[in-house]
Amino acid sequence: QVQLVESGGGLVQPGGSLRLSCTASGIIFKNYAMGWYRQAPGKQRERVARISSGGSTNYADSVKGRFTISRDNAKNTVYLQMDSLKPEDTTVYYCNAAMWGAGDYWGKGTLVTVSS
């Protein structure tokens, strides 16, 4: 059974930082591309950042220069370091694992609230 468990969300002031973690089980983690997505109420789910199995990264324009995705294959964990947070970053963040031909898995999400 595949599980992706996110953690690290919470309340932070504008300009602050948070680090999200997502730990996977039930998959050969090193073979999967990992992504962080977010979905605000009434909006489509947006990919925030992605890291390939080989370590290549890409980011949504809205977070470039502020967010950093990384992975630790020994710990089956992907991270999202979020700096210079803005109120518009407030929403639920979801972890995704994807590998061509093998499936697409999602975590249940972690809430990030940026507010003073």
FIDOPA-58597 format. One line per 8 residues: number of its first residue (from 1); for each residue x, y, z of N, C-alpha, C. Coordinates in pm, 1 decimal. Example, Ala and Ser with C-alpha at 12.3 -4.5 7.8 and 13.67 -1.06 7.14 Angstrom:
BEGIN
1 = 1319.0:-569.0:780.0:1230.0:-450.0:780.0:1320.0:-330.0:780.0 ~ 1285.0:-225.0:708.0:1367.0:-106.0:714.0:1290.0:3.0:787.0 $
//
This chain:
BEGIN
1 = 84.9:-119.1:0.0:0.0:0.0:0.0:88.8:124.6:0.0 ~ 62.1:213.8:-94.9:141.5:335.4:-106.1:85.8:441.6:-11.6 ~ 175.7:504.4:60.7:136.2:616.1:147.2:233.6:730.3:129.8 ~ 179.6:850.6:120.0:257.5:973.1:122.6:204.1:1055.8:238.4 ~ 291.8:1089.0:332.4:248.7:1159.9:452.1:322.1:1292.8:460.7 ~ 245.0:1401.6:450.3:301.9:1536.0:458.7:303.4:1585.0:603.4 ~ 398.4:1671.2:631.9:404.3:1735.8:762.0:473.8:1869.9:745.6 ~ 465.4:1952.6:850.9:538.1:2078.5:851.1:454.4:2202.0:826.1 $
9 = 327.9:2183.2:793.4:242.9:2299.5:773.1:213.2:2370.0:904.1 ~ 155.0:2489.6:893.3:120.6:2563.9:1012.3:97.8:2709.2:981.4 ~ 96.5:2788.6:1087.9:73.5:2932.5:1078.1:207.1:3005.7:1085.8 ~ 228.6:3097.1:993.1:352.4:3173.3:990.4:320.1:3316.2:947.5 ~ 398.3:3411.4:993.8:377.8:3551.0:955.9:433.2:3576.7:816.2 ~ 378.4:3676.6:747.8:435.6:3713.6:617.2:585.6:3740.6:629.3 ~ 659.4:3689.6:530.5:804.4:3700.9:532.6:874.8:3587.4:604.0 ~ 797.9:3503.5:669.5:854.9:3391.4:742.8:882.4:3270.0:655.9 $
17 = 924.8:3162.7:722.2:963.8:3040.0:652.3:896.6:2918.6:714.5 ~ 877.6:2818.0:631.7:833.5:2686.1:675.2:903.1:2582.5:589.3 ~ 921.4:2463.2:644.8:971.2:2352.1:565.0:871.2:2238.4:572.3 ~ 819.4:2202.3:456.9:729.4:2088.4:447.0:810.1:1962.2:417.7 ~ 760.9:1851.2:471.7:821.6:1720.3:445.3:713.8:1624.8:395.9 ~ 754.3:1531.9:313.6:664.3:1427.3:267.3:742.8:1296.6:265.5 ~ 699.0:1201.9:346.7:765.7:1072.6:354.5:680.2:967.1:285.6 ~ 743.3:892.1:198.2:673.0:792.5:118.9:703.0:651.3:166.7 $
25 = 605.1:565.4:152.2:623.7:422.4:176.7:545.1:345.4:71.5 ~ 590.2:224.1:44.9:520.9:139.7:-51.1:563.0:160.1:-195.3 ~ 661.3:246.5:-218.1:714.5:267.5:-353.2:867.6:264.4:-346.5 ~ 928.8:241.9:-462.0:1074.0:255.3:-470.9:1099.7:403.7:-494.7 ~ 1117.5:474.7:-386.1:1116.1:620.6:-385.7:1213.8:679.1:-488.0 ~ 1332.5:624.8:-496.8:1435.7:685.6:-580.8:1396.8:686.6:-728.5 ~ 1301.8:604.2:-767.1:1260.6:595.8:-906.6:1150.9:694.5:-943.9 ~ 1096.0:763.0:-846.5:981.5:849.9:-869.1:1021.1:996.2:-874.5 $
33 = 957.3:1068.6:-966.5:959.1:1213.9:-959.6:864.3:1255.4:-847.2 ~ 905.2:1355.7:-771.7:824.6:1402.7:-659.0:785.4:1547.6:-681.3 ~ 663.3:1579.5:-643.2:617.1:1715.4:-663.0:537.8:1766.1:-544.4 ~ 534.7:1896.2:-533.6:448.5:1965.0:-437.2:346.3:2047.0:-517.4 ~ 222.4:2032.1:-478.7:113.0:2102.8:-541.5:35.0:2178.8:-434.7 ~ -42.4:2275.4:-478.9:-131.9:2344.2:-386.1:-262.7:2374.7:-456.6 ~ -366.9:2388.1:-376.7:-498.9:2415.7:-432.3:-575.1:2508.3:-339.9 ~ -598.0:2626.8:-386.2:-678.1:2722.8:-310.4:-825.9:2697.6:-339.1 $
41 = -913.6:2735.6:-246.5:-1057.3:2714.7:-267.4:-1105.1:2776.2:-398.4 ~ -1177.1:2697.9:-476.4:-1232.1:2747.7:-601.6:-1133.9:2755.6:-716.2 ~ -1011.0:2707.5:-693.3:-910.1:2715.2:-799.1:-859.1:2576.1:-832.4 ~ -797.1:2565.2:-949.7:-737.8:2437.4:-989.1:-611.2:2411.1:-910.1 ~ -581.3:2282.2:-895.8:-457.5:2244.9:-828.5:-340.6:2292.6:-913.5 ~ -242.2:2351.8:-848.7:-126.7:2411.8:-915.1:0.0:2339.2:-871.5 ~ 84.4:2305.6:-967.7:212.8:2246.8:-930.0:306.5:2358.5:-886.8 ~ 358.1:2344.2:-768.0:447.5:2443.3:-709.5:591.5:2413.8:-745.1 $
49 = 631.2:2288.3:-729.1:769.4:2249.0:-753.5:774.5:2100.4:-782.8 ~ 876.1:2062.5:-857.1:894.1:1922.3:-892.6:1042.2:1890.5:-892.3 ~ 1074.3:1768.6:-848.1:1212.4:1720.5:-855.7:1209.6:1581.9:-919.3 ~ 1289.7:1564.8:-1022.1:1292.3:1437.3:-1092.9:1368.3:1332.4:-1012.0 ~ 1362.3:1209.5:-1059.5:1437.4:1103.3:-992.8:1588.0:1131.7:-999.7 ~ 1628.8:1205.3:-1100.4:1769.9:1240.0:-1114.0:1811.0:1367.6:-1044.0 ~ 1712.4:1436.7:-984.6:1745.0:1556.7:-907.3:1721.2:1688.9:-977.8 ~ 1673.3:1685.3:-1101.9:1641.9:1811.5:-1171.1:1516.8:1873.8:-1110.1 $
57 = 1517.9:2004.8:-1100.6:1406.1:2073.8:-1036.3:1342.6:2176.7:-1129.1 ~ 1215.7:2201.2:-1105.8:1151.1:2316.3:-1168.8:1043.4:2368.5:-1076.7 ~ 1010.0:2497.1:-1098.8:923.4:2569.5:-1007.0:819.2:2651.1:-1082.9 ~ 706.2:2672.5:-1017.5:609.4:2767.9:-1069.7:669.5:2907.8:-1061.0 ~ 633.2:2992.9:-1155.6:687.4:3129.5:-1155.8:656.8:3202.2:-1025.2 ~ 543.6:3171.4:-966.0:499.4:3242.5:-845.9:586.6:3213.9:-724.2 ~ 666.7:3107.8:-729.4:747.9:3071.7:-612.3:897.1:3070.2:-641.3 ~ 935.6:3094.9:-765.8:1078.2:3092.1:-799.7:1155.6:3192.0:-715.6 $
65 = 1269.1:3146.0:-663.0:1352.0:3231.4:-580.0:1311.2:3232.4:-434.1 ~ 1194.4:3176.4:-403.6:1147.3:3173.2:-264.1:1137.4:3031.0:-209.5 ~ 1102.2:2936.0:-293.4:1084.3:2796.8:-250.6:1195.8:2710.2:-308.5 ~ 1233.2:2607.4:-233.2:1334.6:2512.1:-278.8:1288.2:2370.5:-249.5 ~ 1286.3:2288.7:-352.5:1251.1:2147.8:-334.8:1378.9:2065.0:-330.9 ~ 1378.7:1962.9:-245.8:1493.4:1873.1:-237.2:1442.7:1735.1:-195.4 ~ 1529.8:1637.2:-210.3:1490.0:1501.9:-173.3:1605.0:1430.1:-105.7 ~ 1568.8:1335.7:-18.2:1665.4:1249.9:49.0:1619.2:1106.4:23.4 $
73 = 1680.2:1042.1:-73.1:1637.1:907.8:-110.1:1660.2:806.1:1.5 ~ 1758.4:830.5:85.5:1784.5:738.3:197.0:1671.1:741.4:299.4 ~ 1601.5:854.7:305.4:1491.8:870.3:401.2:1354.8:863.7:334.3 ~ 1352.5:838.5:203.4:1225.3:835.0:128.8:1143.8:962.2:150.2 ~ 1212.3:1075.4:152.6:1147.5:1200.6:189.8:1181.1:1310.8:90.3 ~ 1080.0:1389.6:58.9:1097.5:1509.3:-21.9:1060.3:1629.5:65.1 ~ 1131.7:1739.7:43.9:1113.2:1859.2:124.5:1074.0:1977.4:35.5 ~ 1006.3:2072.2:97.3:982.0:2199.5:31.7:1014.1:2309.2:132.5 $
81 = 1127.1:2375.0:110.3:1165.5:2488.6:193.6:1098.7:2611.7:136.7 ~ 1018.2:2677.2:218.6:942.1:2793.4:174.3:988.2:2916.0:253.3 ~ 1046.4:3009.9:184.1:1095.1:3133.4:245.2:1018.3:3252.8:189.9 ~ 1029.7:3364.3:258.5:962.9:3488.1:215.4:815.8:3462.7:184.1 ~ 750.2:3395.7:275.8:611.1:3356.7:251.5:519.6:3478.9:245.1 ~ 418.7:3466.3:159.5:321.6:3572.6:137.3:181.4:3522.6:173.5 ~ 90.3:3611.6:205.4:-46.6:3567.5:235.4:-108.7:3484.8:121.8 ~ -72.7:3514.9:-0.2:-129.8:3439.8:-112.8:-73.8:3297.8:-124.0 $
89 = 24.8:3263.6:-42.2:72.7:3125.1:-36.8:-14.6:3038.5:53.1 ~ -109.0:3099.4:118.9:-198.0:3026.7:209.6:-286.6:2929.8:133.7 ~ -274.6:2803.7:166.7:-361.5:2699.9:110.8:-311.6:2563.5:158.9 ~ -374.7:2458.0:110.6:-330.7:2322.3:140.5:-226.8:2279.0:37.3 ~ -118.6:2220.2:86.6:-10.4:2172.4:1.2:-11.6:2019.5:-0.6 ~ -1.4:1965.0:-121.0:-7.6:1820.9:-141.1:122.3:1768.7:-201.5 ~ 160.3:1651.5:-157.9:276.1:1581.4:-211.2:229.7:1482.6:-317.7 ~ 308.4:1469.8:-423.1:276.3:1378.8:-531.6:398.8:1297.5:-570.0 $
97 = 376.4:1169.7:-598.4:481.5:1081.8:-650.3:434.9:1027.6:-784.1 ~ 519.2:1037.2:-884.6:479.5:994.3:-1018.3:595.0:925.8:-1089.4 ~ 560.7:819.1:-1158.5:658.3:751.3:-1243.1:584.6:699.3:-1364.3 ~ 639.6:725.6:-1480.6:572.6:688.7:-1604.7:548.5:539.2:-1606.8 ~ 425.0:501.8:-1630.5:389.0:361.0:-1640.5:363.8:292.2:-1508.4 ~ 384.8:363.8:-1397.0:373.6:296.8:-1267.1:268.5:355.9:-1176.9 ~ 217.2:472.2:-1208.4:114.3:527.3:-1121.3:145.9:665.2:-1071.2 ~ 48.0:718.1:-1003.5:48.5:857.1:-961.6:-17.2:859.8:-824.6 $
105 = 55.7:903.8:-721.8:5.7:894.2:-585.7:6.5:1030.9:-518.5 ~ -90.1:1046.5:-425.3:-106.2:1174.6:-356.3:-113.4:1157.2:-205.7 ~ -59.2:1255.4:-135.8:-80.4:1263.7:7.6:-211.1:1333.0:38.1 ~ -242.8:1344.3:166.0:-369.9:1405.0:207.4:-359.9:1555.3:226.4 ~ -238.9:1606.8:225.6:-221.4:1751.3:232.2:-187.2:1803.5:369.9 ~ -122.6:1920.5:369.4:-91.1:1990.5:492.9:-121.8:2138.9:471.0 ~ -184.3:2201.0:570.4:-230.7:2338.6:556.2:-121.3:2437.0:593.4 ~ -98.9:2532.8:506.0:-7.2:2643.4:531.7:-89.3:2771.6:536.9 $
113 = -74.2:2845.1:646.1:-145.1:2972.0:663.2:-43.2:3082.3:687.8 ~ -45.6:3182.4:601.7:46.1:3295.5:614.5:-37.6:3417.8:651.4 ~ -21.7:3460.8:774.1:-105.3:3569.6:823.9:-39.2:3637.1:943.0 ~ -63.8:3765.5:957.0:-13.9:3837.4:1073.5:-120.2:3841.5:1182.8 $
//
